[in-house]
Amino acid sequence: MYAALFPGQGSHRVGMGRALYEASPAAKEVLDRAEAALPGLLKLMWEGPEEALTLTENQQPALLAAGYAAYRAFLEAGGNPPALAAGHSLGSGRPTWPRAPWSWKTP
């Protein structure tokens, strides 16, 4: 049995998600869709500045994108869907991903 734990606000770091983007087609798809919905998000995630990434209005979509990209990369690599999921703070909404379809809405 597997469990997934999703982090919450304050777990951000400049550079987050970049290695996933470069290594996983599934993560790249998620992050490209996030960028289409919120232009400039990937640059902020990967290059900062830290002060701008820390702002709630930037940090929350960045964590959402990075967390979902990591989850999709895990599944792509052959990981089993978790039987249980939990999250802290912002991450508390993410446990629905393993059981429900989710997508970025683009304008």
C-alpha positions as CSV (number, residue, x, y, z in Angstrom):
1,M,0.0,0.0,0.0
2,Y,1.3,3.5,-0.9
3,A,0.4,6.9,0.6
4,A,1.1,10.3,-0.9
5,L,1.9,13.4,1.2
6,F,1.6,16.8,-0.4
7,P,3.4,19.8,1.1
8,G,1.9,23.2,1.8
9,Q,2.7,26.8,1.7
10,G,6.3,27.5,2.7
11,S,7.7,24.5,0.9
12,H,8.7,26.5,-2.2
13,R,12.2,27.0,-3.5
14,V,13.6,28.8,-6.5
15,G,14.4,26.1,-9.0
16,M,11.5,23.8,-8.0
17,G,10.1,21.6,-10.7
18,R,12.9,22.3,-13.2
19,A,14.5,18.8,-12.9
20,L,11.1,17.2,-13.3
21,Y,10.4,19.3,-16.4
22,E,13.6,18.1,-18.0
23,A,13.3,14.5,-17.0
24,S,9.6,13.6,-17.3
25,P,7.3,14.2,-20.3
26,A,4.3,13.9,-17.9
27,A,5.7,16.6,-15.6
28,K,6.6,18.8,-18.7
29,E,3.0,18.5,-19.9
30,V,1.7,19.6,-16.5
31,L,4.1,22.5,-16.2
32,D,3.5,23.7,-19.8
33,R,-0.2,23.8,-19.1
34,A,0.4,25.7,-15.9
35,E,2.6,28.2,-17.9
36,A,-0.1,28.6,-20.5
37,A,-2.7,29.4,-17.8
38,L,-0.3,31.7,-15.9
39,P,2.3,33.1,-18.2
40,G,5.6,33.7,-16.4
41,L,5.0,31.1,-13.7
42,L,7.9,28.8,-14.8
43,K,10.4,31.7,-15.0
44,L,9.4,32.7,-11.5
45,M,9.6,29.1,-10.2
46,W,13.0,28.5,-11.8
47,E,14.7,31.9,-11.6
48,G,12.9,33.8,-8.8
49,P,13.5,36.1,-7.2
50,E,12.7,34.3,-4.0
51,E,10.9,37.4,-2.6
52,A,8.4,37.3,-5.5
53,L,8.0,33.5,-5.3
54,T,7.2,33.8,-1.6
55,L,4.1,36.0,-2.3
56,T,1.0,34.0,-1.7
57,E,-0.4,34.8,-5.1
58,N,2.7,33.3,-6.7
59,Q,3.6,30.6,-4.2
60,Q,0.3,28.8,-4.3
61,P,0.0,28.2,-8.0
62,A,3.7,27.3,-8.1
63,L,3.3,24.7,-5.4
64,L,0.2,23.3,-7.0
65,A,2.0,23.0,-10.4
66,A,5.1,21.5,-8.9
67,G,3.2,19.0,-6.7
68,Y,1.0,17.8,-9.5
69,A,4.0,17.5,-11.9
70,A,5.8,15.4,-9.3
71,Y,2.7,13.2,-8.9
72,R,2.3,12.7,-12.6
73,A,6.1,12.0,-13.0
74,F,5.7,9.3,-10.2
75,L,2.9,7.6,-12.1
76,E,4.7,7.9,-15.4
77,A,7.7,6.1,-13.9
78,G,5.5,3.2,-12.9
79,G,4.5,4.2,-9.4
80,N,1.3,2.8,-8.1
81,P,-1.6,5.2,-7.4
82,P,-1.6,5.8,-3.6
83,A,-4.3,4.1,-1.5
84,L,-4.1,7.1,0.9
85,A,-3.2,10.8,0.5
86,A,-2.8,13.7,2.8
87,G,-1.5,17.2,2.7
88,H,-0.5,20.1,4.9
89,S,-2.0,23.6,4.5
90,L,-2.4,24.3,0.7
91,G,-1.4,20.6,0.2
92,S,-4.6,19.5,2.0
93,G,-6.6,19.9,-1.2
94,R,-4.2,17.8,-3.3
95,P,-5.2,14.4,-2.0
96,T,-8.1,14.5,-4.4
97,W,-5.7,14.2,-7.4
98,P,-5.3,10.4,-7.2
99,R,-9.0,9.8,-7.3
100,A,-10.3,12.6,-9.5
101,P,-9.4,14.1,-12.9
102,W,-7.7,17.5,-12.7
103,S,-6.6,20.0,-15.3
104,W,-5.5,23.6,-15.7
105,K,-8.1,25.8,-17.3
106,T,-6.6,28.1,-19.9
107,P,-8.2,31.2,-21.2
